[in-house]
């Protein structure tokens, strides 16, 4: 317990005005990870969100997922290209790739700091009110 309290004090956040991690940052973290793992299609990533977080009753709106992709594009962290779907003559798919590995790593590090802070806050609330 003492280690958790120390960890809560040590965690630094880039924006202390936020109570917990923002949904968009959470979404962008997973988008980056899935692109790094070779799942580059927007619809595929949206399906992954639904499958991965079904147990938590969390289903982000598709517009939030695509806004996250657009922000990553605008920040130069990822790129988007179009390919013709295999077995089709005309159907185009948008494929995403990491454009700047250093920026992707930096962004994920910042989100990790925010996650650590959020976990600390939630653990403290549980300890103080339910244990």
C-alpha positions as CSV (number, residue, x, y, z in Angstrom):
1,X,0.0,0.0,0.0
2,X,2.8,2.4,0.9
3,X,4.4,1.7,-2.6
4,X,1.1,2.7,-4.3
5,X,0.9,6.0,-2.3
6,X,4.5,6.8,-3.3
7,X,3.8,6.0,-6.9
8,X,0.7,8.2,-6.9
9,X,2.9,11.1,-5.7
10,X,5.6,10.4,-8.3
11,X,3.4,10.3,-11.4
12,X,3.6,13.5,-13.4
13,X,0.9,14.5,-15.9
14,X,1.3,16.9,-18.8
15,X,-2.1,18.4,-17.9
16,X,-3.2,18.2,-14.3
17,X,-6.5,19.9,-15.1
18,X,-7.9,16.6,-16.4
19,X,-9.3,14.3,-13.9
20,X,-8.8,11.1,-15.9
21,X,-7.4,10.3,-19.3
22,X,-9.4,11.7,-22.2
23,X,-11.3,9.3,-24.4
24,X,-9.6,10.6,-27.6
25,X,-6.1,9.9,-26.1
26,X,-7.2,6.4,-25.1
27,X,-8.5,5.8,-28.7
28,X,-5.4,7.2,-30.3
29,X,-3.2,5.0,-28.1
30,X,-5.0,1.9,-29.4
31,X,-5.0,3.1,-33.0
32,X,-1.2,3.6,-32.9
33,X,-0.7,0.2,-31.4
34,X,-2.9,-1.6,-33.9
35,X,-1.2,0.2,-36.8
36,X,2.1,-0.8,-35.4
37,X,0.8,-4.4,-35.3
38,X,-0.1,-4.4,-38.9
39,X,-3.9,-3.8,-38.7
40,X,-4.0,-0.7,-40.9
41,X,-7.6,-0.4,-42.0
42,X,-10.0,2.0,-40.2
43,X,-12.9,-0.4,-40.2
44,X,-10.7,-3.2,-38.9
45,X,-9.6,-1.0,-36.0
46,X,-13.2,0.0,-35.3
47,X,-14.2,-3.7,-35.2
48,X,-11.2,-4.3,-32.8
49,X,-12.5,-1.6,-30.4
50,X,-15.9,-3.3,-30.3
51,X,-14.4,-6.8,-29.7
52,X,-11.7,-5.8,-27.3
53,X,-13.8,-3.7,-25.0
54,X,-17.2,-5.5,-25.2
55,X,-16.6,-6.9,-21.8
56,X,-16.3,-3.4,-20.4
57,X,-19.5,-2.2,-22.2
58,X,-17.4,0.3,-24.0
59,X,-18.1,1.0,-27.6
60,X,-16.6,4.2,-28.9
61,X,-18.6,6.0,-31.6
62,X,-17.1,5.5,-35.0
63,X,-16.8,9.2,-35.5
64,X,-14.5,9.4,-32.4
65,X,-12.3,6.6,-33.9
66,X,-12.0,8.5,-37.2
67,X,-11.4,11.8,-35.5
68,X,-8.5,10.1,-33.6
69,X,-7.1,8.9,-37.0
70,X,-7.5,12.4,-38.4
71,X,-5.6,14.0,-35.5
72,X,-2.8,11.5,-35.8
73,X,-2.7,12.3,-39.6
74,X,-2.7,16.1,-38.9
75,X,0.1,15.6,-36.3
76,X,2.2,13.8,-38.9
77,X,2.4,10.7,-36.8
78,X,0.7,8.4,-39.3
79,X,0.1,8.5,-43.1
80,X,-2.8,7.3,-45.1
81,X,-2.8,5.8,-48.6
82,X,-5.4,4.1,-50.8
83,X,-5.3,0.6,-52.2
84,X,-7.7,-1.4,-54.2
85,X,-9.3,-4.1,-52.1
86,X,-8.1,-7.6,-53.0
87,X,-10.5,-9.3,-55.4
88,X,-12.1,-6.0,-56.4
89,X,-11.6,-3.8,-59.4
90,X,-12.8,-0.5,-57.9
91,X,-13.3,-0.7,-54.1
92,X,-10.7,1.4,-52.4
93,X,-9.5,0.9,-48.9
94,X,-7.6,3.5,-46.8
95,X,-4.5,2.1,-45.2
96,X,-2.7,3.7,-42.3
97,X,1.0,3.5,-41.5
98,X,3.3,5.0,-38.9
99,X,5.1,8.0,-40.5
100,X,7.1,9.2,-37.5
101,X,8.1,6.4,-35.1
102,X,9.7,8.9,-32.6
103,X,6.5,11.0,-32.4
104,X,4.4,7.8,-32.0
105,X,6.7,6.6,-29.2
106,X,6.6,10.1,-27.6
107,X,2.8,10.2,-27.8
108,X,2.4,6.8,-26.3
109,X,4.8,7.7,-23.4
110,X,2.6,10.8,-22.6
111,X,-0.5,8.7,-22.6
112,X,1.2,6.1,-20.3
113,X,1.9,8.9,-17.8
114,X,-1.8,10.0,-18.0
115,X,-2.9,6.3,-17.5
116,X,-0.6,5.9,-14.5
117,X,-2.1,9.1,-12.9
118,X,-5.7,7.9,-13.7
119,X,-5.0,4.5,-12.2
120,X,-3.6,6.1,-9.1
121,X,-6.6,8.3,-8.6
122,X,-9.0,5.4,-9.2
123,X,-7.1,3.1,-6.8
124,X,-7.1,5.7,-4.1
125,X,-10.8,6.2,-4.5
126,X,-11.4,2.4,-4.1
127,X,-9.1,2.2,-1.1
128,X,-10.5,5.2,0.6
129,X,-14.2,4.3,0.1
130,X,-14.5,0.6,-0.4
131,X,-11.7,-1.3,1.4
